[in-house]
Amino acid sequence: MKRNGTWIAALVLAVVIAIAGWFMLRSVLFKSTPQAVDDSILRATDKPLTIDGNSGSQSQTPSVAKGDALPQETRKLTVSEADDESEGVFEDEGDEVLTPAEQAVKDWEDLTEKLQEADFTADTELSKRIKTSFDALKSEQDRLEGMQAMMILVSDGAVQSLMPILLDTSYSPDILDIIFSDIMNREDEIKYPILEEIVKNPEHPNFVDAAHVLEVTKPDEGPVEVDIEM
């Protein structure tokens, strides 16, 4: 009798263990198996959502496969065409973009450097080139600074090419005086021909000074009549 009770207890224990094992196995299986989702729900949620900034409502936009052209609605979200139009054509990095006024100054500086060379001699073509480049300077300040730099660097051979500017009284007296003052420090064979051209125009701002220099340093040429209103 005692032996039968032991067998019954062992049998009950085995049943309990089997039931517990089954429940544990069931819980593991349910955790590892993804929840089935209805295909219709997947299709309904397949499209990305965008939010309308005005109403706050959600709307669906069609998904775009890689490599396909973007729809017009999507392009508005990724490309600012208005910014492209306002900024103009893109420039390569490192390129120097100059305004017309800055370009004119640069051209004048380049010409000034070339006129330092001793082999430059005055001629009609060079005179035209200098005057055209000088007239392209936009402001009076650019012209004053540009002419000061020119007179410091220009060679004796090329200085007479500045005569079209010096003899043009439409330029400001300050500009003409920069050229005249430099001419006065040049050799006589350069200075005298220019002074003689100046005294042909009594209205020239440097007429009196030019006439005085010629009268004092070249007395054999005879006095130059100077009509000065008092």
For each residue, the residues with C-beta under 8 A, 3 or more apart:
1: 4 5
2: 5 6
3: 6 7
4: 1 7 8
5: 1 2 8 9
6: 2 3 9 10
7: 3 4 10 11
8: 4 5 11 12
9: 5 6 12 13
10: 6 7 13 14
11: 7 8 14 15
12: 8 9 15 16
13: 9 10 16 17
14: 10 11 17 18
15: 11 12 18 19
16: 12 13 19 20
17: 13 14 20 21
18: 14 15 21 22
19: 15 16 22 23
20: 16 17 23 24
21: 17 18 24 25
22: 18 19 25 26
23: 19 20 26 27
24: 20 21 27 28
25: 21 22 28 29
26: 22 23 29 30
27: 23 24 30 31
28: 24 25 31 32
29: 25 26 32 33
30: 26 27 33
31: 27 28
32: 28 29
33: 29 30
34:
35:
36:
37: 41 42
38: 41 42
39: 42 43
40: 43 44
41: 37 38 44 45
42: 37 38 39 45 46
43: 39 40 46
44: 40 41
45: 41 42
46: 42 43 63
47: 60 61 62 63
48: 60 61 63
49: 58 59 60 61
50: 58 59 60 61 77
51: 56 57 58 59
52: 55 56 57 58 59
53: 56
54:
55: 52
56: 51 52 53
57: 51 52
58: 49 50 51 52
59: 49 50 51 52
60: 47 48 49 50
61: 47 48 49 50 71 73 74
62: 47 71
63: 46 47 48
64: 68 70 71 74
65: 68
66:
67:
68: 64 65
69:
70: 64 74 75 78
71: 61 62 64 74 75
72: 75 76
73: 61 76 77
74: 61 64 70 71 77 78
75: 70 71 72 78 79
76: 72 73 79
77: 50 73 74
78: 70 74 75
79: 75 76 84
80: 83 84
81: 84 85
82: 85 86
83: 80 86 87
84: 79 80 81 87
85: 81 82 88
86: 82 83
87: 83 84 90
88: 85
89:
90: 87
91: 95 97
92: 95
93:
94:
95: 91 92
96:
97: 91
98: 102 103 106
99: 102 103
100: 103 104 138
101: 104 105 137 138 139 142
102: 98 99 105 106
103: 98 99 100 106 107
104: 100 101 107 108 133 136 137 138 142
105: 101 102 108 109 137 142 146
106: 98 102 103 109 110
107: 103 104 110 111 133 136
108: 104 105 111 112 133 134 136 137 142 146 150
109: 105 106 112 113 146 149
110: 106 107 113 114
111: 107 108 114 115 129 130 133
112: 108 109 115 116 146 149 150 153 154
113: 109 110 116 153
114: 110 111 117 120
115: 111 112 120 130 150 153 154 155 158 161
116: 112 113 153 154 155
117: 114 120 155
118: 155 156 157
119: 157
120: 114 115 117 126 155 157 158 161
121: 126 157 158
122: 126 127 157 158 159 160 161 163
123: 126 127 161
124: 127 128
125: 128 129
126: 120 121 122 123 129 130 158 161
127: 122 123 124 130 131 161 162 163 164
128: 124 125 131 132 164
129: 111 125 126 132 133
130: 111 115 126 127 133 134 161 162 164 165
131: 127 128 134 135 164 165 168
132: 128 129 135 136
133: 104 107 108 111 129 130 136 137
134: 108 130 131 137 143 146 147 165
135: 131 132
136: 104 107 108 132 133
137: 101 104 105 108 133 134 142 143 146
138: 100 101 104 142
139: 101 142 143
140: 143 144 172
141: 144 145
142: 101 104 105 108 137 138 139 145 146
143: 134 137 139 140 146 147 171 172 175
144: 140 141 147 148 174 175 178
145: 141 142 148 149
146: 105 108 109 112 134 137 142 143 149 150
147: 134 143 144 150 151 165 175 178 179
148: 144 145 151 152 178
149: 109 112 145 146 152 153
150: 108 112 115 146 147 153 154 162
151: 147 148 154 162 178 179 181 182
152: 148 149
153: 112 113 115 116 149 150
154: 112 115 116 150 151 158 159 162
155: 115 116 117 118 120 158 159
156: 118 159 186 187 190
157: 118 119 120 121 122
158: 115 120 121 122 126 154 155 161
159: 122 154 155 156 162 182 183 186 190
160: 122 163 190 193 194
161: 115 120 122 123 126 127 130 158 164
162: 127 130 150 151 154 159 165 166 179
163: 122 127 160 166 167 194 197
164: 127 128 130 131 161 167 168
165: 130 131 134 147 162 168 171 175 176 179
166: 162 163 176 179 180 183 194 198
167: 163 164 197 198 201 204
168: 131 164 165 171
169: 176 201 203 204 205
170:
171: 143 165 168 175 176
172: 140 143 175 176
173: 176 177 205
174: 144 177 178
175: 143 144 147 165 171 172 178 179
176: 165 166 169 171 172 173 179 180 204 205 206
177: 173 174 180 181 205 206
178: 144 147 148 151 174 175 181 182
179: 147 151 162 165 166 175 176 182 183
180: 166 176 177 183 184 198 206 209 210
181: 151 177 178 184 185
182: 151 159 178 179 185 186
183: 159 166 179 180 186 190 191 194 195
184: 180 181 191 213
185: 181 182
186: 156 159 182 183 190 191
187: 156 190 191
188: 191 192 217
189: 192 193
190: 156 159 160 183 186 187 193 194
191: 183 184 186 187 188 194 195 213
192: 188 189 195 196 214 218
193: 160 189 190 196 197
194: 160 163 166 183 190 191 197 198
195: 183 191 192 198 199 210 213 214
196: 192 193 199 200 214
197: 163 167 193 194 200
198: 166 167 180 194 195 201 204 206 207 210
199: 195 196 202 204 207 210 211 214 224
200: 196 197
201: 167 169 198 204 207
202: 199 207 226 227
203: 169 207
204: 167 169 176 198 199 201 207 210
205: 169 173 176 177
206: 176 177 180 198 209 210
207: 198 199 201 202 203 204 210 211 226
208: 211 212 226 228
209: 180 206 212 213
210: 180 195 198 199 204 206 207 213 214
211: 199 207 208 214 215 224 226
212: 208 209 215 216 226
213: 184 191 195 209 210 216 217
214: 192 195 196 199 210 211 217 218 221 224
215: 211 212 218 219 221 223 224
216: 212 213 219
217: 188 213 214
218: 192 214 215 221
219: 215 216 222
220:
221: 214 215 218 224
222: 219
223: 215
224: 199 211 214 215 221
225:
226: 202 207 208 211 212
227: 202
228: 208
229:
230:
